[in-house]
Amino acid sequence: MALALSILPILISLIAIWLAWDAKRYARVQVDLMREQEQKRDQERATDDEWAVKCDAAVTAIQKIMPHWMQASSGLTNAYGLAFANQALRARIERYLTVERIGPGPVRARQIGVDQLRLPVVRETITQVLDGLAKFKQNYPDESRKLGL
């Protein structure tokens, strides 16, 4: 009986040490998870910021190019139609990036939230706009300079 009473505190101490070690391990796992989540949020913010800059560049260029008429090999034509010959792309530009124009007023940018900016179709539209602008600059360098592209 005396031996059992002397071993009992040792067993309780060993269990307490094991529980403390387990709690420390659990806390470390929690901290690691929190760090991973914070890194993921930082990456998402950086990506969102990158796409916001791309969107701003695309809309700014559209605002410069849309009202501009220029002389092309086929005659006087709208620069917007030359830069974005694909009707489906123009429809997506007008659906996602710009506000519908009524009359001859300037092109206005659509307010795009972060959730909308994360949509694949919006990102694809922005990418295609920037690609179309690059081709326009290459094919019509004088007009591009006039427009400030």
N, C-alpha and C positions, 0 to 999 in steps of 0.2 A: 504494500500500500504506500509506503514512504517513497519507494522508487517511482510509482505511478504519479504521485504528487510532485516529485521533482522533475519528471519528464513533461508534465502538463504545461508548465510555463514555457518550456523550450518549444513545444509543439505550437502553442499559441503564438509565440514570437516568430516562429518560422512561417506560420500562416499569415501573420501580419506583414512580414517582410515580402512574402509572395504577393499579397494583395496590393501592397504599395508599389511593387515593381510592375504589376499588371496595370495599375492605375496610371503609372508614368508612361508605360507603353501605349496605352489607350489615348492619353493626352497628346503624345507625340504624333500618333496617327491622325488625330483630329487637327492638329496644327498643320501637318503636311497637306491634309485635304483642304484646309482653308487657304493655304498658300497656292495650291493648284487652282482653286476657284478664282482667287484674286488675279493670278497670271492669265487665266482664261478671259476674265473680264477686261483686263488691260489689253489683251490681244484683240478682243472684239471692239473695244473703243478705238484702237489704232486702225483697225480695218474700216470701222464706220467713218472715222475721220478721213481716211484715204478715199473712200467712195464719195464722201461729201465734197471733197476737193475736185474729184473727177466730174461729179454731177454739176458743180458750179462752172467748171471750165466748159462742159458740153453746152449748158444752157446759155452761158455768155456768148459762146460762138454762134449758137442758133439765133440769138437775138441780133447779132451783127449780120448774119448771112441771110436771114429770112426776108427782110424787106428789100434786099439789093437785087436790082436787075442788071444784067451784063450782056455784052455781045459775045456770043459763042458761034461755033461754025454753023449751027442751025438757025442763027438769027438771034434776036433779042430774047433772052430767057431769064427766068428767076434763078438766082444762084442756089437757093434752097433746093430746088428740083435737081440741079446738077450735082450738088453735094450728096443728096440723099435720093437717089433715083428709085429706090425700092419703096413702093407704096405702103407695104406692111410696116416698114421702119418709120415712115412719116406718120402713119397712124399711131404707132406706139409712142413716138416723140410727142405727138399732140395729146395722147392719153395720159402719159406718165410724167413728162417733163415741162410742158408748157400749158398755159391756160388758153382756151379757145379765144381766138381773136374775133371781135365784132367790129368790122370796119377797118380802116387803114391804120389804126393805132399800133403802138409798139407791141412786140411780143413780150408777154409776162411769164415769169417763171412760176411753176406750180409749187406750192408749199409741200415739200416731201419730208415726212417724218423718218426717223431711224428705222422703224419697222418696214416702211415701204422701200427704203433704200436697201434693205437686206433681201428684198425679193429678187430671185434670179432673173425674172423678165425685165425688171428695172435695170439691174446691173448689165444685162446683155444689151439693152437699149443704149445705155451710156457708152458701153464699149464700142458698139457699132457706130454711134455718133462720132466718137473720137477717131475711129478708123476712117469714117467717111470724110471727116475734116482733114485728116492727114493726106488722103488721096486728092481732095480738092486743092490743098496747098501745093501738092506736087504737080497736078495737071494745070492749075491756073495760078501761078506764082504772083503775077502782077495784080490780079483781082484780090488775092489773099492779102497782099501788102496794103492795098487800098482799104480793105475791110479791117485791117489791124489784127489779122488772125495769126 
